[in-house]
Amino acid sequence: MAEVIGTAELAYLGDGVFELMVREKLVRQGVPFRLLNRRAKDYVTAVAQSDMYHKIFDCLTDDEKAVLKRGRNLHSNSRSKSAGVSEYRHSTGLETLFGHLYIKGEMTRLQEIFELCTTQKELPCNKKKNQTIIN
């Protein structure tokens, strides 16, 4: 079914899925009600999502990378007030991936990727690219 749905529609859906996952995470963490919106902005802005795009890229399958890139390359009339064009496009790519996984029913993988996006730790899949090889 995901192949029938357009990229823009997947991004739209993924935006809602991602926001819901962030809200659930914050509520489960016990963040006080008065701080929920402020804390959610740490995750749902185009700048934050662009950073997540780059952070998780090496952890994705080839198919997931293709979806991410398809969303990134989507031309839209929408613009972010607080991010540049590149950051906005990368955030759209991330949202497209979330929409794609959601519509395919891949909830376990969706949760895995969400955890990769929101962890503060260095990801194991990025360690080899950060290591310097000395001969």
TORSE-245237 format. One record per atom (N, C-alpha, C): x negated, y negated, z negated; chain; atom name. Coordinates in steps of 0.2 Angstrom, whole numbers, plus 5000, padded with zeros to 4 digits. Example, Ala and Ser with C-alpha at 12.3 -4.5 7.8 and 13.67 -1.06 7.14 Angstrom:
ATOM     x     y     z  chain  atom
ATOM  4934  5028  4961      A     N
ATOM  4938  5022  4961      A    CA
ATOM  4934  5016  4961      A     C
ATOM  4936  5011  4965      A     N
ATOM  4932  5005  4964      A    CA
ATOM  4936  5000  4961      A     C
end
This chain:
ATOM     x     y     z  chain  atom
ATOM  4996  5006  5000      A     N
ATOM  5000  5000  5000      A    CA
ATOM  4996  4994  5000      A     C
ATOM  4990  4994  4997      A     N
ATOM  4986  4988  4997      A    CA
ATOM  4983  4985  5003      A     C
ATOM  4983  4990  5008      A     N
ATOM  4981  4988  5015      A    CA
ATOM  4987  4984  5019      A     C
ATOM  4993  4985  5016      A     N
ATOM  4998  4981  5019      A    CA
ATOM  4999  4974  5017      A     C
ATOM  4996  4973  5011      A     N
ATOM  4997  4966  5007      A    CA
ATOM  4991  4962  5010      A     C
ATOM  4992  4956  5011      A     N
ATOM  4987  4951  5014      A    CA
ATOM  4982  4949  5008      A     C
ATOM  4977  4947  5010      A     N
ATOM  4972  4945  5006      A    CA
ATOM  4974  4939  5001      A     C
ATOM  4978  4934  5004      A     N
ATOM  4980  4929  5000      A    CA
ATOM  4985  4931  4995      A     C
ATOM  4989  4936  4996      A     N
ATOM  4994  4939  4992      A    CA
ATOM  4990  4943  4986      A     C
ATOM  4985  4946  4988      A     N
ATOM  4981  4950  4983      A    CA
ATOM  4978  4945  4978      A     C
ATOM  4975  4940  4981      A     N
ATOM  4972  4935  4976      A    CA
ATOM  4977  4932  4972      A     C
ATOM  4983  4930  4974      A     N
ATOM  4989  4927  4970      A    CA
ATOM  4990  4932  4965      A     C
ATOM  4991  4939  4966      A     N
ATOM  4993  4944  4962      A    CA
ATOM  4987  4945  4956      A     C
ATOM  4981  4945  4959      A     N
ATOM  4975  4946  4955      A    CA
ATOM  4974  4940  4950      A     C
ATOM  4976  4934  4952      A     N
ATOM  4976  4928  4947      A    CA
ATOM  4980  4930  4941      A     C
ATOM  4986  4932  4942      A     N
ATOM  4991  4934  4937      A    CA
ATOM  4989  4940  4933      A     C
ATOM  4986  4945  4936      A     N
ATOM  4984  4951  4932      A    CA
ATOM  4978  4949  4928      A     C
ATOM  4973  4945  4931      A     N
ATOM  4967  4943  4927      A    CA
ATOM  4969  4939  4921      A     C
ATOM  4974  4934  4922      A     N
ATOM  4976  4929  4916      A    CA
ATOM  4979  4934  4911      A     C
ATOM  4983  4938  4913      A     N
ATOM  4987  4943  4908      A    CA
ATOM  4982  4947  4904      A     C
ATOM  4977  4949  4907      A     N
ATOM  4971  4953  4904      A    CA
ATOM  4968  4949  4899      A     C
ATOM  4966  4943  4901      A     N
ATOM  4963  4938  4896      A    CA
ATOM  4967  4936  4890      A     C
ATOM  4973  4935  4891      A     N
ATOM  4978  4933  4886      A    CA
ATOM  4978  4939  4881      A     C
ATOM  4979  4945  4884      A     N
ATOM  4979  4951  4879      A    CA
ATOM  4973  4952  4875      A     C
ATOM  4967  4951  4879      A     N
ATOM  4961  4952  4875      A    CA
ATOM  4960  4947  4869      A     C
ATOM  4962  4941  4870      A     N
ATOM  4962  4935  4865      A    CA
ATOM  4967  4937  4860      A     C
ATOM  4973  4939  4861      A     N
ATOM  4978  4941  4856      A    CA
ATOM  4975  4946  4852      A     C
ATOM  4973  4952  4855      A     N
ATOM  4970  4957  4851      A    CA
ATOM  4964  4956  4847      A     C
ATOM  4960  4951  4849      A     N
ATOM  4955  4948  4845      A    CA
ATOM  4957  4944  4839      A     C
ATOM  4963  4942  4839      A     N
ATOM  4966  4939  4833      A    CA
ATOM  4964  4931  4834      A     C
ATOM  4963  4929  4840      A     N
ATOM  4962  4922  4841      A    CA
ATOM  4968  4918  4838      A     C
ATOM  4968  4913  4834      A     N
ATOM  4973  4909  4832      A    CA
ATOM  4977  4906  4838      A     C
ATOM  4984  4906  4837      A     N
ATOM  4988  4903  4842      A    CA
ATOM  4986  4896  4845      A     C
ATOM  4984  4892  4840      A     N
ATOM  4982  4885  4842      A    CA
ATOM  4976  4885  4847      A     C
ATOM  4972  4890  4847      A     N
ATOM  4966  4890  4851      A    CA
ATOM  4967  4895  4857      A     C
ATOM  4972  4898  4858      A     N
ATOM  4973  4903  4863      A    CA
ATOM  4971  4900  4870      A     C
ATOM  4975  4894  4872      A     N
ATOM  4974  4891  4878      A    CA
ATOM  4966  4889  4879      A     C
ATOM  4964  4886  4874      A     N
ATOM  4957  4883  4875      A    CA
ATOM  4952  4889  4876      A     C
ATOM  4953  4895  4872      A     N
ATOM  4948  4901  4873      A    CA
ATOM  4950  4904  4880      A     C
ATOM  4956  4904  4883      A     N
ATOM  4957  4907  4889      A    CA
ATOM  4954  4903  4895      A     C
ATOM  4953  4897  4894      A     N
ATOM  4949  4893  4899      A    CA
ATOM  4942  4895  4900      A     C
ATOM  4939  4898  4895      A     N
ATOM  4932  4901  4895      A    CA
ATOM  4932  4906  4901      A     C
ATOM  4938  4909  4902      A     N
ATOM  4938  4915  4907      A    CA
ATOM  4942  4913  4914      A     C
ATOM  4947  4909  4913      A     N
ATOM  4951  4908  4919      A    CA
ATOM  4949  4903  4924      A     C
ATOM  4944  4899  4923      A     N
ATOM  4942  4893  4927      A    CA
ATOM  4939  4896  4933      A     C
ATOM  4939  4892  4939      A     N
ATOM  4935  4894  4945      A    CA
ATOM  4928  4895  4943      A     C
ATOM  4925  4891  4939      A     N
ATOM  4918  4891  4938      A    CA
ATOM  4916  4898  4934      A     C
ATOM  4920  4899  4929      A     N
ATOM  4919  4905  4925      A    CA
ATOM  4920  4912  4929      A     C
ATOM  4925  4912  4933      A     N
ATOM  4926  4917  4938      A    CA
ATOM  4921  4918  4943      A     C
ATOM  4918  4913  4945      A     N
ATOM  4913  4913  4950      A    CA
ATOM  4906  4916  4947      A     C
ATOM  4905  4914  4941      A     N
ATOM  4900  4917  4937      A    CA
ATOM  4901  4925  4936      A     C
ATOM  4907  4927  4935      A     N
ATOM  4909  4934  4934      A    CA
ATOM  4908  4938  4941      A     C
ATOM  4909  4934  4946      A     N
ATOM  4908  4937  4953      A    CA
ATOM  4901  4939  4954      A     C
ATOM  4897  4935  4952      A     N
ATOM  4889  4936  4953      A    CA
ATOM  4887  4941  4948      A     C
ATOM  4890  4941  4942      A     N
ATOM  4888  4945  4937      A    CA
ATOM  4889  4953  4938      A     C
ATOM  4895  4954  4941      A     N
ATOM  4897  4961  4942      A    CA
ATOM  4896  4964  4949      A     C
ATOM  4894  4960  4953      A     N
ATOM  4893  4962  4960      A    CA
ATOM  4889  4968  4961      A     C
ATOM  4883  4969  4958      A     N
ATOM  4879  4975  4959      A    CA
ATOM  4882  4981  4955      A     C
ATOM  4887  4980  4951      A     N
ATOM  4891  4986  4948      A    CA
ATOM  4896  4989  4952      A     C
ATOM  4898  4986  4957      A     N
ATOM  4904  4988  4961      A    CA
ATOM  4902  4993  4967      A     C
ATOM  4907  4997  4969      A     N
ATOM  4907  5001  4974      A    CA
ATOM  4907  4997  4981      A     C
ATOM  4905  5000  4986      A     N
ATOM  4905  4997  4992      A    CA
ATOM  4912  4995  4994      A     C
ATOM  4917  4999  4993      A     N
ATOM  4924  4997  4995      A    CA
ATOM  4926  4990  4990      A     C
ATOM  4924  4990  4984      A     N
ATOM  4925  4985  4980      A    CA
ATOM  4922  4978  4982      A     C
ATOM  4916  4979  4984      A     N
ATOM  4912  4973  4987      A    CA
ATOM  4915  4971  4993      A     C
ATOM  4918  4975  4997      A     N
ATOM  4921  4973  5003      A    CA
ATOM  4927  4969  5002      A     C
ATOM  4931  4971  4997      A     N
ATOM  4937  4967  4995      A    CA
ATOM  4935  4961  4992      A     C
ATOM  4930  4961  4988      A     N
ATOM  4928  4954  4984      A    CA
ATOM  4926  4949  4990      A     C
ATOM  4922  4952  4995      A     N
ATOM  4920  4947  5000      A    CA
ATOM  4926  4945  5005      A     C
ATOM  4930  4949  5006      A     N
ATOM  4936  4947  5010      A    CA
ATOM  4940  4942  5006      A     C
ATOM  4941  4942  5000      A     N
ATOM  4944  4937  4996      A    CA
ATOM  4940  4931  4996      A     C
ATOM  4933  4931  4995      A     N
ATOM  4929  4925  4995      A    CA
ATOM  4929  4922  5002      A     C
ATOM  4930  4925  5007      A     N
ATOM  4930  4922  5014      A    CA
ATOM  4937  4920  5016      A     C
ATOM  4942  4921  5012      A     N
ATOM  4949  4918  5013      A    CA
ATOM  4949  4911  5013      A     C
ATOM  4951  4908  5019      A     N
ATOM  4952  4901  5019      A    CA
ATOM  4959  4899  5017      A     C
ATOM  4958  4894  5012      A     N
ATOM  4964  4892  5009      A    CA
ATOM  4965  4884  5008      A     C
ATOM  4970  4881  5008      A     N
ATOM  4971  4874  5007      A    CA
ATOM  4971  4872  5000      A     C
ATOM  4971  4877  4995      A     N
ATOM  4970  4875  4988      A    CA
ATOM  4963  4874  4987      A     C
ATOM  4962  4869  4982      A     N
ATOM  4956  4867  4979      A    CA
ATOM  4956  4867  4972      A     C
ATOM  4950  4868  4969      A     N
ATOM  4950  4867  4962      A    CA
ATOM  4948  4860  4960      A     C
ATOM  4950  4857  4955      A     N
ATOM  4948  4851  4953      A    CA
ATOM  4942  4850  4949      A     C
ATOM  4940  4856  4946      A     N
ATOM  4934  4856  4942      A    CA
ATOM  4928  4861  4945      A     C
ATOM  4929  4863  4951      A     N
ATOM  4924  4867  4954      A    CA
ATOM  4922  4865  4961      A     C
ATOM  4917  4867  4964      A     N
ATOM  4915  4866  4970      A    CA
ATOM  4918  4871  4975      A     C
ATOM  4918  4871  4981      A     N
ATOM  4921  4875  4986      A    CA
ATOM  4918  4882  4985      A     C
ATOM  4911  4883  4985      A     N
ATOM  4908  4889  4984      A    CA
ATOM  4911  4893  4978      A     C
ATOM  4911  4889  4972      A     N
ATOM  4914  4892  4966      A    CA
ATOM  4921  4894  4967      A     C
ATOM  4925  4890  4970      A     N
ATOM  4932  4892  4971      A    CA
ATOM  4933  4898  4975      A     C
ATOM  4929  4899  4980      A     N
ATOM  4929  4904  4985      A    CA
ATOM  4927  4911  4981      A     C
ATOM  4922  4910  4977      A     N
ATOM  4920  4916  4973      A    CA
ATOM  4925  4918  4968      A     C
ATOM  4928  4914  4965      A     N
ATOM  4934  4915  4960      A    CA
ATOM  4939  4918  4964      A     C
ATOM  4941  4916  4970      A     N
ATOM  4946  4919  4974      A    CA
ATOM  4944  4926  4976      A     C
ATOM  4938  4928  4977      A     N
ATOM  4936  4934  4978      A    CA
ATOM  4937  4939  4972      A     C
ATOM  4935  4937  4966      A     N
ATOM  4937  4940  4960      A    CA
ATOM  4944  4942  4959      A     C
ATOM  4948  4937  4960      A     N
ATOM  4955  4938  4959      A    CA
ATOM  4958  4943  4965      A     C
ATOM  4955  4943  4971      A     N
ATOM  4957  4947  4976      A    CA
ATOM  4956  4954  4974      A     C
ATOM  4950  4956  4971      A     N
ATOM  4948  4962  4968      A    CA
ATOM  4953  4964  4963      A     C
ATOM  4955  4960  4958      A     N
ATOM  4959  4962  4953      A    CA
ATOM  4966  4964  4956      A     C
ATOM  4969  4960  4961      A     N
ATOM  4975  4961  4964      A    CA
ATOM  4975  4968  4968      A     C
ATOM  4969  4969  4971      A     N
ATOM  4968  4975  4975      A    CA
ATOM  4969  4982  4970      A     C
ATOM  4965  4981  4965      A     N
ATOM  4965  4987  4960      A    CA
ATOM  4971  4988  4957      A     C
ATOM  4975  4982  4955      A     N
ATOM  4981  4983  4952      A    CA
ATOM  4986  4986  4957      A     C
ATOM  4987  4984  4963      A     N
ATOM  4992  4986  4967      A    CA
ATOM  4990  4994  4969      A     C
ATOM  4984  4996  4969      A     N
ATOM  4982  5003  4970      A    CA
ATOM  4984  5007  4964      A     C
ATOM  4985  5004  4958      A     N
ATOM  4986  5008  4952      A    CA
ATOM  4980  5010  4949      A     C
ATOM  4974  5008  4951      A     N
ATOM  4968  5010  4948      A    CA
ATOM  4967  5006  4941      A     C
ATOM  4971  5007  4936      A     N
ATOM  4971  5004  4930      A    CA
ATOM  4964  5005  4926      A     C
ATOM  4962  5011  4926      A     N
ATOM  4956  5012  4922      A    CA
ATOM  4950  5008  4925      A     C
ATOM  4949  5008  4932      A     N
ATOM  4944  5004  4935      A    CA
ATOM  4945  4997  4934      A     C
ATOM  4951  4995  4934      A     N
ATOM  4953  4988  4933      A    CA
ATOM  4950  4986  4926      A     C
ATOM  4952  4990  4921      A     N
ATOM  4950  4988  4914      A    CA
ATOM  4942  4988  4914      A     C
ATOM  4939  4993  4917      A     N
ATOM  4931  4993  4917      A    CA
ATOM  4928  4987  4920      A     C
ATOM  4931  4985  4925      A     N
ATOM  4928  4979  4929      A    CA
ATOM  4930  4973  4924      A     C
ATOM  4936  4972  4921      A     N
ATOM  4937  4967  4917      A    CA
ATOM  4932  4967  4911      A     C
ATOM  4931  4972  4908      A     N
ATOM  4926  4973  4903      A    CA
ATOM  4919  4970  4905      A     C
ATOM  4917  4972  4911      A     N
ATOM  4911  4970  4914      A    CA
ATOM  4911  4962  4914      A     C
ATOM  4916  4960  4917      A     N
ATOM  4917  4952  4918      A    CA
ATOM  4916  4949  4911      A     C
ATOM  4919  4951  4906      A     N
ATOM  4920  4947  4900      A    CA
ATOM  4915  4949  4894      A     C
ATOM  4911  4954  4896      A     N
ATOM  4905  4955  4891      A    CA
ATOM  4900  4950  4891      A     C
ATOM  4897  4949  4885      A     N
ATOM  4892  4944  4884      A    CA
ATOM  4885  4948  4885      A     C
ATOM  4885  4954  4886      A     N
ATOM  4879  4958  4886      A    CA
ATOM  4876  4958  4893      A     C
ATOM  4870  4960  4894      A     N
ATOM  4867  4961  4901      A    CA
ATOM  4870  4968  4903      A     C
ATOM  4872  4968  4909      A     N
ATOM  4875  4974  4912      A    CA
ATOM  4870  4979  4914      A     C
ATOM  4870  4985  4913      A     N
ATOM  4865  4990  4915      A    CA
ATOM  4864  4990  4923      A     C
ATOM  4869  4989  4926      A     N
ATOM  4868  4989  4934      A    CA
ATOM  4864  4983  4936      A     C
ATOM  4863  4978  4932      A     N
ATOM  4859  4972  4934      A    CA
ATOM  4852  4973  4931      A     C
ATOM  4851  4977  4927      A     N
ATOM  4844  4978  4924      A    CA
ATOM  4838  4979  4929      A     C
ATOM  4840  4983  4934      A     N
ATOM  4834  4985  4939      A    CA
ATOM  4833  4979  4943      A     C
ATOM  4838  4975  4945      A     N
ATOM  4836  4969  4949      A    CA
ATOM  4833  4963  4945      A     C
ATOM  4833  4963  4938      A     N
ATOM  4829  4958  4934      A    CA
ATOM  4823  4961  4932      A     C
ATOM  4821  4967  4933      A     N
ATOM  4814  4970  4931      A    CA
ATOM  4809  4968  4937      A     C
ATOM  4803  4966  4934      A     N
ATOM  4798  4964  4939      A    CA
ATOM  4793  4971  4939      A     C
ATOM  4792  4972  4946      A     N
ATOM  4788  4978  4947      A    CA
ATOM  4780  4976  4948      A     C
ATOM  4776  4979  4943      A     N
ATOM  4769  4977  4943      A    CA
ATOM  4765  4983  4946      A     C
ATOM  4762  4982  4951      A     N
ATOM  4757  4987  4954      A    CA
ATOM  4750  4987  4952      A     C
end
